[in-house]
């Protein structure tokens, strides 16, 4: 399995997030203090866990800023996105390793070579529940042309209505915006 490890100067401040390493690597430092911080383990070798990272604020309303981690090559290239709860993570001792398989929520794609997680963003609070919506990009989607791409939008009210540990397929997205190749 791919291991996400600390980067930079090796000293993390509480809640600090470092940049994702070069494409194809699995270097990511998150949520810790001291020389070690916390480790996040991808589900499989070569899943490209950590390709993208987006801090999304306190998505689960537990007092800590949460984040999304993209793994564009998971599931034979369909991709996955993991929503990680930082407050749950910070409750464990510094130096603890976590499997992304145990993320608060997981988003998957059944579309071959979708590359879900190639981009991640928050969109503001479209459903007026006080929590931003999330947009998950997949540049490999070819419904309207080779690599035309797609953006899957999930409303926070839809996601948060399900218990932690729920896995969502992109077919459950509230909105889907398709790219078109001309």
Rosetta blueprint (number, residue, H / E / L):
1 X L
2 X L
3 X E
4 X E
5 X E
6 X L
7 X L
8 X L
9 X L
10 X L
11 X L
12 X E
13 X L
14 X L
15 X L
16 X L
17 X E
18 X L
19 X L
20 X L
21 X L
22 X L
23 X L
24 X L
25 X L
26 X L
27 X E
28 X L
29 X L
30 X E
31 X L
32 X L
33 X L
34 X E
35 X L
36 X L
37 X L
38 X E
39 X E
40 X E
41 X E
42 X L
43 X L
44 X L
45 X L
46 X L
47 X L
48 X L
49 X E
50 X E
51 X E
52 X E
53 X E
54 X E
55 X E
56 X E
57 X E
58 X L
59 X L
60 X L
61 X L
62 X L
63 X L
64 X L
65 X L
66 X E
67 X E
68 X E
69 X E
70 X E
71 X E
72 X L
73 X L
74 X H
75 X H
76 X H
77 X H
78 X L
79 X E
80 X E
81 X E
82 X E
83 X E
84 X E
85 X L
86 X H
87 X H
88 X H
89 X H
90 X H
91 X L
92 X L
93 X L
94 X L
95 X L
96 X L
97 X E
98 X E
99 X E
100 X H
101 X H
102 X H
103 X L
104 X L
105 X E
106 X E
107 X E
108 X E
109 X L
110 X L
111 X L
112 X L
113 X L
114 X L
115 X L
116 X E
117 X E
118 X E
119 X E
120 X E
121 X E
122 X E
123 X L
124 X L
125 X L
126 X L
127 X L
128 X L
129 X L
130 X L
131 X L
132 X L
133 X L
134 X E
135 X E
136 X E
137 X E
138 X E
139 X L
140 X L
141 X L
142 X L
143 X L
144 X L
145 X L
146 X L
147 X L
148 X L
149 X L
150 X E
151 X E
152 X E
153 X E
154 X E
155 X L
156 X H
157 X H
158 X H
159 X H
160 X H
161 X L
162 X L
163 X L
164 X L
165 X L
166 X E
167 X E
168 X E
169 X E
170 X H
171 X H
172 X H
173 X L
174 X L
175 X E
176 X E
177 X E
178 X E
179 X L
180 X L
181 X L
182 X L
